[in-house]
């Protein structure tokens, strides 16, 4: 997997004379960088500040950014491996072995060294399985979730 690391959206200026309003800060985690980037662009176009990462362990660190809403995008292993193999033009068996190995090592290291269970998704406000949704549909779902969150505040 190509781990591009965390990306932050750029802050865009407000219109002259308008009140400065804090942008809602949204953290999105998914191991598909293209998927994360597309969601980020769509949400930024709607004036959200978006923090993204393609790594579970970096997500733990990014909680220090204190996002308003924490969203974890997930997908079953078989589909994740298929997407990675397609993106990187690699054999599925090779990607499967590498992905399982990497995930187990990350889980063990974080549990043993930091006491953090990477399988514990309770720290996230929303967990969305992207198996049946393309990038655009996922972004629409995220926008609806964010809009509902904002209207309830």
MDTraj code that builds the backbone (N, CA, C; nanometers):
import mdtraj as md
import numpy as np

residues = "UNK UNK UNK UNK UNK UNK UNK UNK UNK UNK UNK UNK UNK UNK UNK UNK UNK UNK UNK UNK UNK UNK UNK UNK UNK UNK UNK UNK UNK UNK UNK UNK UNK UNK UNK UNK UNK UNK UNK UNK UNK UNK UNK UNK UNK UNK UNK UNK UNK UNK UNK UNK UNK UNK UNK UNK UNK UNK UNK UNK UNK UNK UNK UNK UNK UNK UNK UNK UNK UNK UNK UNK UNK UNK UNK UNK UNK UNK UNK UNK UNK UNK UNK UNK UNK UNK UNK UNK UNK UNK UNK UNK UNK UNK UNK UNK UNK UNK UNK UNK UNK UNK UNK UNK UNK UNK UNK UNK UNK UNK UNK UNK UNK UNK UNK UNK UNK UNK UNK UNK UNK UNK UNK UNK UNK UNK UNK UNK UNK UNK UNK UNK UNK UNK UNK UNK UNK UNK UNK UNK UNK UNK UNK UNK UNK UNK UNK UNK UNK UNK UNK UNK UNK".split()
xyz = np.array([
    [0.0839, -0.1178, 0.0000],
    [0.0000, 0.0000, 0.0000],
    [0.0879, 0.1233, 0.0000],
    [0.0525, 0.2179, -0.0800],
    [0.1207, 0.3462, -0.0793],
    [0.0635, 0.4300, 0.0311],
    [0.1387, 0.4532, 0.1349],
    [0.0908, 0.5361, 0.2439],
    [0.1418, 0.6765, 0.2219],
    [0.0513, 0.7634, 0.1836],
    [0.0923, 0.8994, 0.1530],
    [0.0952, 0.9865, 0.2771],
    [0.0542, 0.9346, 0.3895],
    [0.0593, 1.0098, 0.5140],
    [-0.0551, 1.1084, 0.5254],
    [-0.0558, 1.1813, 0.6337],
    [-0.1662, 1.2729, 0.6579],
    [-0.1608, 1.3928, 0.5654],
    [-0.2785, 1.4385, 0.5298],
    [-0.2895, 1.5590, 0.4487],
    [-0.3880, 1.6508, 0.5174],
    [-0.3591, 1.7797, 0.5156],
    [-0.4501, 1.8784, 0.5716],
    [-0.5017, 1.9644, 0.4597],
    [-0.6250, 2.0038, 0.4729],
    [-0.6781, 2.0968, 0.3744],
    [-0.6191, 2.2342, 0.4001],
    [-0.6153, 2.3143, 0.2969],
    [-0.5697, 2.4517, 0.3152],
    [-0.6875, 2.5356, 0.3603],
    [-0.6585, 2.6335, 0.4436],
    [-0.7652, 2.7212, 0.4895],
    [-0.7856, 2.8291, 0.3854],
    [-0.9092, 2.8434, 0.3418],
    [-0.9407, 2.9442, 0.2435],
    [-0.9963, 3.0657, 0.3143],
    [-0.9641, 3.1810, 0.2639],
    [-1.0087, 3.3059, 0.3257],
    [-1.1583, 3.3239, 0.3169],
    [-1.2107, 3.3953, 0.4142],
    [-1.3518, 3.4291, 0.4153],
    [-1.3717, 3.5539, 0.3311],
    [-1.4939, 3.5775, 0.2859],
    [-1.5247, 3.6989, 0.2105],
    [-1.5023, 3.8209, 0.2992],
    [-1.4568, 3.9275, 0.2379],
    [-1.4325, 4.0516, 0.3121],
    [-1.5626, 4.0992, 0.3740],
    [-1.5552, 4.1407, 0.4990],
    [-1.6726, 4.1939, 0.5664],
    [-1.7601, 4.0886, 0.6304],
    [-1.7400, 3.9617, 0.5990],
    [-1.8233, 3.8588, 0.6610],
    [-1.7618, 3.8187, 0.7942],
    [-1.8463, 3.7684, 0.8833],
    [-1.7963, 3.7229, 1.0129],
    [-1.7102, 3.5990, 0.9925],
    [-1.6003, 3.5933, 1.0652],
    [-1.5165, 3.4739, 1.0618],
    [-1.5911, 3.3620, 1.1341],
    [-1.6158, 3.2527, 1.0666],
    [-1.6842, 3.1391, 1.1251],
    [-1.5906, 3.0199, 1.1209],
    [-1.5803, 2.9504, 1.2317],
    [-1.4925, 2.8337, 1.2380],
    [-1.5462, 2.7254, 1.1442],
    [-1.4566, 2.6765, 1.0588],
    [-1.4953, 2.5671, 0.9703],
    [-1.5058, 2.4402, 1.0517],
    [-1.6020, 2.3585, 1.0175],
    [-1.6129, 2.2295, 1.0833],
    [-1.4945, 2.1438, 1.0396],
    [-1.4280, 2.0824, 1.1364],
    [-1.3097, 2.0011, 1.1102],
    [-1.3519, 1.8537, 1.1087],
    [-1.3255, 1.7863, 0.9960],
    [-1.3647, 1.6471, 0.9774],
    [-1.2400, 1.5630, 0.9535],
    [-1.2267, 1.4539, 1.0286],
    [-1.1169, 1.3591, 1.0111],
    [-1.1714, 1.2383, 0.9359],
    [-1.1072, 1.2045, 0.8232],
    [-1.1473, 1.0882, 0.7435],
    [-1.0290, 0.9936, 0.7337],
    [-1.0544, 0.8655, 0.7641],
    [-0.9501, 0.7639, 0.7592],
    [-0.9941, 0.6535, 0.6642],
    [-0.9087, 0.6212, 0.5683],
    [-0.9327, 0.5095, 0.4773],
    [-0.7981, 0.4705, 0.4184],
    [-0.7796, 0.3414, 0.3879],
    [-0.6493, 0.2992, 0.3365],
    [-0.6395, 0.3100, 0.1846],
    [-0.7376, 0.3700, 0.1216],
    [-0.7365, 0.3924, -0.0223],
    [-0.7114, 0.5414, -0.0469],
    [-0.5853, 0.5820, -0.0714],
    [-0.5532, 0.7246, -0.0837],
    [-0.6369, 0.7988, -0.1880],
    [-0.6643, 0.7371, -0.3021],
    [-0.7440, 0.8046, -0.4050],
    [-0.8860, 0.8307, -0.3558],
    [-0.9393, 0.7372, -0.2813],
    [-1.0734, 0.7489, -0.2256],
    [-1.0777, 0.8640, -0.1255],
    [-0.9787, 0.8682, -0.0369],
    [-0.9710, 0.9731, 0.0641],
    [-0.9566, 1.1098, -0.0019],
    [-0.8700, 1.1178, -0.1021],
    [-0.8471, 1.2455, -0.1696],
    [-0.9741, 1.2961, -0.2382],
    [-1.0471, 1.2064, -0.3021],
    [-1.1704, 1.2476, -0.3700],
    [-1.2742, 1.2975, -0.2694],
    [-1.2904, 1.2261, -0.1594],
    [-1.3835, 1.2706, -0.0546],
    [-1.3401, 1.4056, 0.0014],
    [-1.2101, 1.4211, 0.0210],
    [-1.1566, 1.5465, 0.0735],
    [-1.1913, 1.6629, -0.0198],
    [-1.1700, 1.6450, -0.1480],
    [-1.1975, 1.7527, -0.2436],
    [-1.3456, 1.7906, -0.2436],
    [-1.4317, 1.6911, -0.2394],
    [-1.5753, 1.7178, -0.2408],
    [-1.6174, 1.7910, -0.1143],
    [-1.5674, 1.7475, 0.0000],
    [-1.6055, 1.8113, 0.1261],
    [-1.5436, 1.9504, 0.1399],
    [-1.4214, 1.9674, 0.0927],
    [-1.3602, 2.1005, 0.0975],
    [-1.4370, 2.1989, 0.0099],
    [-1.4904, 2.1509, -0.1009],
    [-1.5695, 2.2376, -0.1887],
    [-1.6957, 2.2866, -0.1175],
    [-1.7348, 2.2145, -0.0143],
    [-1.8513, 2.2542, 0.0654],
    [-1.8084, 2.3254, 0.1944],
    [-1.6849, 2.3738, 0.1963],
    [-1.6309, 2.4581, 0.3037],
    [-1.6050, 2.3861, 0.4354],
    [-1.5759, 2.2572, 0.4311],
    [-1.5348, 2.1859, 0.5508],
    [-1.3829, 2.1822, 0.5542],
    [-1.3255, 2.1879, 0.6738],
    [-1.1821, 2.1649, 0.6892],
    [-1.1657, 2.0147, 0.7048],
    [-1.0879, 1.9532, 0.6168],
    [-1.0773, 1.8077, 0.6132],
    [-0.9347, 1.7656, 0.6462],
    [-0.9236, 1.6735, 0.7406],
    [-0.7958, 1.6129, 0.7776],
    [-0.8073, 1.4672, 0.7361],
    [-0.7082, 1.4166, 0.6641],
    [-0.7177, 1.2791, 0.6164],
    [-0.5907, 1.2022, 0.6443],
    [-0.6057, 1.0719, 0.6471],
    [-0.4908, 0.9825, 0.6537],
    [-0.5327, 0.8486, 0.5946],
    [-0.4341, 0.7760, 0.5492],
    [-0.4573, 0.6422, 0.4953],
    [-0.4065, 0.5355, 0.5912],
    [-0.3832, 0.5737, 0.7140],
    [-0.3212, 0.4830, 0.8090],
    [-0.3930, 0.4866, 0.9442],
    [-0.4275, 0.3697, 0.9957],
    [-0.4921, 0.3623, 1.1269],
    [-0.4041, 0.4207, 1.2363],
    [-0.2744, 0.3884, 1.2325],
    [-0.1877, 0.4378, 1.3392],
    [-0.1737, 0.5891, 1.3337],
    [-0.1703, 0.6486, 1.2151],
    [-0.1646, 0.7941, 1.2070],
    [-0.2958, 0.8555, 1.2551],
    [-0.4046, 0.7842, 1.2349],
    [-0.5346, 0.8339, 1.2809],
    [-0.5335, 0.8546, 1.4310],
    [-0.4691, 0.7637, 1.5020],
    [-0.4599, 0.7779, 1.6468],
    [-0.3904, 0.9098, 1.6819],
    [-0.2809, 0.9398, 1.6127],
    [-0.2078, 1.0642, 1.6376],
    [-0.2894, 1.1868, 1.5988],
    [-0.3690, 1.1740, 1.4954],
    [-0.4436, 1.2885, 1.4438],
    [-0.5615, 1.3262, 1.5320],
    [-0.5935, 1.2425, 1.6287],
    [-0.6998, 1.2786, 1.7229],
    [-0.6598, 1.4046, 1.7997],
    [-0.5297, 1.4312, 1.8071],
    [-0.4821, 1.5525, 1.8741],
    [-0.5268, 1.6781, 1.8000],
    [-0.5637, 1.6638, 1.6734],
    [-0.6150, 1.7769, 1.5954],
    [-0.7547, 1.8169, 1.6446],
    [-0.8133, 1.7344, 1.7301],
    [-0.9453, 1.7580, 1.7878],
    [-1.0524, 1.7867, 1.6827],
    [-1.0734, 1.6910, 1.5914],
    [-1.1756, 1.7132, 1.4891],
    [-1.3155, 1.7163, 1.5500],
    [-1.4063, 1.7887, 1.4860],
    [-1.5451, 1.7936, 1.5304],
    [-1.6143, 1.6598, 1.5075],
    [-1.5769, 1.5936, 1.4001],
    [-1.6388, 1.4677, 1.3635],
    [-1.5298, 1.3736, 1.3134],
    [-1.5276, 1.2509, 1.3668],
    [-1.4261, 1.1527, 1.3294],
    [-1.4943, 1.0407, 1.2503],
    [-1.4504, 1.0237, 1.1254],
    [-1.5135, 0.9272, 1.0350],
    [-1.4096, 0.8247, 0.9914],
    [-1.4435, 0.6976, 1.0094],
    [-1.3554, 0.5888, 0.9683],
    [-1.4223, 0.5141, 0.8544],
    [-1.3576, 0.5139, 0.7374],
    [-1.4085, 0.4396, 0.6230],
    [-1.3407, 0.3047, 0.6216],
    [-1.4194, 0.2006, 0.6053],
    [-1.3647, 0.0659, 0.6081],
    [-1.4210, -0.0148, 0.4918],
    [-1.3649, -0.1311, 0.4729],
    [-1.4078, -0.2216, 0.3674],
    [-1.3550, -0.3599, 0.4039],
    [-1.4269, -0.4663, 0.3688],
    [-1.3770, -0.6008, 0.3998],
    [-1.2400, -0.6262, 0.3360],
    [-1.1614, -0.7088, 0.4027],
    [-1.0253, -0.7390, 0.3593],
    [-1.0191, -0.7787, 0.2120],
    [-1.1061, -0.8670, 0.1693],
    [-1.1033, -0.9164, 0.0307],
    [-1.1151, -0.8011, -0.0695],
    [-1.2041, -0.7078, -0.0432],
    [-1.2230, -0.5945, -0.1343],
    [-1.1066, -0.4962, -0.1239],
    [-1.0563, -0.4726, -0.0032],
    [-0.9405, -0.3844, 0.0124],
    [-0.8223, -0.4376, -0.0671],
    [-0.7993, -0.5685, -0.0558],
    [-0.6886, -0.6314, -0.1281],
    [-0.7102, -0.6187, -0.2787],
    [-0.8327, -0.6393, -0.3251],
    [-0.8629, -0.6264, -0.4680],
    [-0.8334, -0.4841, -0.5160],
    [-0.8758, -0.3850, -0.4382],
    [-0.8530, -0.2452, -0.4762],
    [-0.7042, -0.2107, -0.4803],
    [-0.6301, -0.2565, -0.3805],
    [-0.4861, -0.2300, -0.3757],
    [-0.4158, -0.2976, -0.4933],
    [-0.4502, -0.4244, -0.5185],
    [-0.3874, -0.4985, -0.6284],
    [-0.4145, -0.4298, -0.7620],
    [-0.5363, -0.3834, -0.7795],
    [-0.5717, -0.3130, -0.9038],
    [-0.4949, -0.1818, -0.9149],
    [-0.4941, -0.1042, -0.8078],
    [-0.4269, 0.0264, -0.8084],
    [-0.2772, 0.0128, -0.8340],
    [-0.2158, -0.0902, -0.7751],
    [-0.0703, -0.1064, -0.7847],
    [-0.0279, -0.2082, -0.8903],
    [-0.1243, -0.2641, -0.9646],
    [-0.0956, -0.3642, -1.0687],
    [-0.0093, -0.4777, -1.0135],
    [-0.0568, -0.5374, -0.9039],
    [0.0165, -0.6453, -0.8381],
    [-0.0745, -0.7664, -0.8239],
    [-0.0155, -0.8851, -0.8080],
    [-0.0966, -1.0057, -0.7880],
    [-0.1729, -0.9996, -0.6554],
    [-0.2964, -1.0459, -0.6576],
    [-0.3817, -1.0430, -0.5384],
    [-0.3198, -1.1217, -0.4237],
    [-0.2637, -1.2387, -0.4519],
    [-0.2059, -1.3221, -0.3463],
    [-0.0933, -1.2487, -0.2731],
    [-0.0105, -1.1786, -0.3482],
    [0.1005, -1.1038, -0.2905],
    [0.0484, -0.9898, -0.2018],
    [-0.0512, -0.9182, -0.2502],
    [-0.1089, -0.8062, -0.1753],
    [-0.1784, -0.8575, -0.0492],
    [-0.2482, -0.9704, -0.0609],
    [-0.3171, -1.0277, 0.0550],
    [-0.2183, -1.0637, 0.1646],
    [-0.1122, -1.1333, 0.1282],
    [-0.0106, -1.1729, 0.2264],
    [0.0527, -1.0497, 0.2924],
    [0.0887, -0.9509, 0.2120],
    [0.1513, -0.8296, 0.2635],
    [0.0557, -0.7515, 0.3547],
    [-0.0692, -0.7415, 0.3144],
    [-0.1686, -0.6662, 0.3919],
    [-0.1947, -0.7320, 0.5267],
    [-0.2128, -0.8626, 0.5273],
    [-0.2343, -0.9341, 0.6534],
    [-0.1150, -0.9183, 0.7467],
    [0.0052, -0.9334, 0.6918],
    [0.1274, -0.9217, 0.7708],
    [0.1387, -0.7824, 0.8320],
    [0.1202, -0.6799, 0.7489],
    [0.1319, -0.5412, 0.7947],
    [0.0282, -0.5106, 0.9027],
    [-0.0959, -0.5515, 0.8810],
    [-0.2013, -0.5218, 0.9780],
    [-0.1766, -0.5903, 1.1116],
    [-0.1318, -0.7141, 1.1092],
    [-0.1040, -0.7847, 1.2339],
    [0.0121, -0.7198, 1.3093],
    [0.1158, -0.6812, 1.2357],
    [0.2294, -0.6135, 1.2990],
    [0.1882, -0.4810, 1.3613],
    [0.1068, -0.4029, 1.2894],
    [0.0596, -0.2755, 1.3427],
    [-0.0229, -0.2970, 1.4690],
    [-0.1136, -0.3938, 1.4640],
    [-0.1996, -0.4219, 1.5801],
    [-0.1158, -0.4605, 1.7013],
    [-0.0219, -0.5525, 1.6819],
    [0.0631, -0.5984, 1.7924],
    [0.1473, -0.4846, 1.8493],
    [0.2102, -0.4073, 1.7609],
    [0.2986, -0.2991, 1.8044],
    [0.2205, -0.1943, 1.8837],
    [0.1053, -0.1536, 1.8342],
    [0.0302, -0.0498, 1.9040],
    [-0.0269, -0.0990, 2.0362],
    [-0.0663, -0.2250, 2.0416],
    [-0.1173, -0.2795, 2.1670],
    [-0.0044, -0.2940, 2.2691],
    [0.1089, -0.3485, 2.2261],
    [0.2205, -0.3727, 2.3178],
    [0.2917, -0.2454, 2.3621],
    [0.3136, -0.1525, 2.2709],
    [0.3912, -0.0324, 2.3039],
    [0.3072, 0.0831, 2.3566],
    [0.1847, 0.0964, 2.3060],
    [0.1040, 0.2140, 2.3414],
    [-0.0263, 0.1804, 2.4139],
    [-0.0577, 0.0510, 2.4227],
    [-0.1828, 0.0117, 2.4863],
    [-0.3050, 0.0509, 2.4058],
    [-0.2872, 0.0676, 2.2746],
    [-0.3976, 0.1087, 2.1865],
    [-0.4419, -0.0105, 2.1030],
    [-0.5715, -0.0395, 2.1089],
    [-0.6302, -0.1468, 2.0292],
    [-0.6815, -0.0863, 1.8990],
    [-0.6123, -0.1130, 1.7880],
    [-0.6505, -0.0546, 1.6598],
    [-0.7837, -0.1087, 1.6076],
    [-0.8321, -0.2174, 1.6652],
    [-0.9622, -0.2700, 1.6249],
    [-1.0774, -0.2027, 1.6987],
    [-1.0465, -0.1225, 1.7988],
    [-1.1493, -0.0534, 1.8754],
    [-1.1933, 0.0710, 1.7988],
    [-1.3091, 0.0633, 1.7385],
    [-1.3592, 0.1741, 1.6566],
    [-1.4480, 0.2690, 1.7368],
    [-1.4534, 0.2509, 1.8670],
    [-1.5377, 0.3365, 1.9510],
    [-1.4917, 0.4818, 1.9543],
    [-1.3683, 0.5093, 1.9155],
    [-1.3192, 0.6468, 1.9177],
    [-1.3748, 0.7287, 1.8014],
    [-1.4343, 0.6616, 1.7029],
    [-1.4883, 0.7301, 1.5856],
    [-1.6367, 0.7575, 1.6047],
    [-1.6820, 0.8689, 1.5477],
    [-1.8235, 0.9033, 1.5536],
    [-1.9028, 0.8263, 1.4488],
    [-1.8394, 0.8001, 1.3352],
    [-1.9063, 0.7305, 1.2247],
    [-1.8095, 0.6281, 1.1676],
    [-1.8592, 0.5065, 1.1441],
    [-1.7834, 0.4031, 1.0751],
    [-1.8681, 0.3639, 0.9542],
    [-1.8112, 0.3801, 0.8347],
    [-1.8859, 0.3532, 0.7114],
    [-1.8139, 0.2485, 0.6287],
    [-1.8841, 0.1412, 0.5955],
    [-1.8315, 0.0372, 0.5087],
    [-1.8527, 0.0831, 0.3639],
    [-1.7433, 0.1022, 0.2899],
    [-1.7508, 0.1551, 0.1535],
    [-1.7622, 0.0466, 0.0461],
    [-1.7867, -0.0771, 0.0871],
    [-1.7899, -0.1879, -0.0080],
    [-1.8833, -0.1611, -0.1253],
    [-2.0012, -0.1092, -0.1002],
    [-2.1029, -0.0957, -0.2051],
    [-2.1128, 0.0452, -0.2630],
    [-2.0216, 0.1335, -0.2262],
    [-2.0318, 0.2726, -0.2701],
    [-1.9075, 0.3152, -0.3453],
    [-1.9289, 0.3878, -0.4554],
    [-1.8142, 0.4467, -0.5238],
    [-1.7774, 0.5764, -0.4516],
    [-1.6753, 0.6439, -0.5014],
    [-1.6252, 0.7637, -0.4354],
    [-1.7325, 0.8715, -0.4246],
    [-1.8040, 0.8958, -0.5326],
    [-1.9047, 1.0015, -0.5325],
    [-2.0179, 0.9705, -0.4351],
    [-2.0625, 0.8459, -0.4330],
    [-2.1702, 0.8074, -0.3405],
    [-2.1237, 0.8201, -0.1959],
    [-2.0011, 0.7787, -0.1690],
    [-1.9468, 0.7911, -0.0337],
    [-1.9403, 0.9375, 0.0080],
    [-1.8957, 1.0227, -0.0808],
    [-1.8886, 1.1659, -0.0489],
    [-2.0276, 1.2234, -0.0219],
    [-2.1280, 1.1808, -0.0988],
    [-2.2659, 1.2281, -0.0741],
    [-2.3151, 1.1815, 0.0630],
    [-2.2840, 1.0570, 0.0974],
    [-2.3232, 1.0038, 0.2285],
    [-2.2546, 1.0844, 0.3384],
    [-2.1257, 1.1096, 0.3220],
    [-2.0520, 1.1864, 0.4229],
    [-2.1081, 1.3274, 0.4358],
    [-2.1414, 1.3891, 0.3245],
    [-2.1986, 1.5238, 0.3297],
    [-2.3298, 1.5214, 0.4070],
    [-2.4139, 1.4223, 0.3824],
    [-2.5421, 1.4113, 0.4529],
    [-2.5184, 1.3914, 0.6027],
    [-2.4246, 1.3059, 0.6382],
    [-2.3922, 1.2832, 0.7794],
    [-2.3462, 1.4133, 0.8442],
    [-2.2575, 1.4850, 0.7762],
    [-2.2058, 1.6107, 0.8313],
    [-2.3162, 1.7139, 0.8436],
    [-2.4005, 1.7251, 0.7411],
    [-2.5118, 1.8197, 0.7465],
    [-2.6069, 1.7887, 0.8626],
    [-2.6349, 1.6608, 0.8837],
    [-2.7217, 1.6208, 0.9951],
    [-2.6561, 1.6531, 1.1294],
    [-2.5262, 1.6293, 1.1360],
    [-2.4526, 1.6614, 1.2578],
    [-2.4619, 1.8113, 1.2871],
    [-2.4391, 1.8921, 1.1855],
    [-2.4435, 2.0371, 1.2030],
    [-2.5828, 2.0862, 1.2422],
    [-2.6853, 2.0269, 1.1828],
    [-2.8213, 2.0725, 1.2141],
    [-2.8650, 2.0318, 1.3546],
    [-2.7975, 1.9336, 1.4129],
    [-2.8344, 1.8892, 1.5487],
    [-2.7611, 1.9675, 1.6571],
    [-2.6698, 2.0548, 1.6179],
    [-2.5898, 2.1296, 1.7152],
    [-2.6529, 2.2601, 1.7533],
])
top = md.Topology()
chain = top.add_chain()
for i, resn in enumerate(residues, 1):
    res = top.add_residue(resn, chain, resSeq=i)
    for name in ("N", "CA", "C"):
        top.add_atom(name, md.element.get_by_symbol(name[0]), res)
traj = md.Trajectory(xyz[None], top)
